[in-house]
Amino acid sequence: MGLLDDTLTLDMVRSALSGCSARPGDPGTNGPRDYDAPATGGGAGRRAAVMVIVHGPRERPTVVMTVKSAYLPLHAGEIAFPGGKAEEVDESLLHTALRETFEEVGLSIDSKHVMGGLSPVSTLSSGFVIAPYLAVLDGTPTLKPNSEVAEILRIPLGALLDSVASDDDPEHGAMHDMYTFEHTVTGGRKVWGASARILKQIHDELAVPGPRA
């Protein structure tokens, strides 16, 4: 076991990331049509949002990730956070993340449990710019996958973060700051790309030395 797996608690996650907000120029909670995504993949970036769900047990918090269905046209079979592209019905990118989370894993999250937003990340091949949000929940929520989700993974957050490594896959070299994460729960499959860069942000926030609540 590593440093975070040995020490991380749900209260530490809540303390370190509470009030976390997107940096200047990030999508934040503005309406998705007000967010001018930067060009990615040779074209205008498409807007999307995901929800990073961290829940109990208190002494060894768990993060929820999904394995995307093999039948999806984009990112099939990849490990990702619940979420998806912004739709016209969405009032904000936060609303996108909440709606998609309910659709994909059957979990309705009250906005009071959303700690804030992390910096946006881009996908390697599909041209999406993703706004990540973080929700911290006590207890273990009941989850139910829809047809877009092949499997729901509940992964010990500390152990997953401790596994951070540079992504040395030459096919992923078109983007900078590429990482991988893995755990026995992922069954030998690595988290990479945009999802890994979201995890790296959380890793860096939690790995800062100093007292935690």
Secondary structure by P-SEA (a helix, b strand, c coil): cccccccccaaaaaaacccccccccccccccccccccccccccccccbbbbbcccccccbbbbbbbbcccccccccccccccccccccccccaaaaaaaaaaaaccccccccccccccbbbbbcccbbbbbbbbbbbccbbbbbbccccccccccaaaaaaaaccccccccccccccccccccccccccccccaaaaaaaaaaaaaacccccc
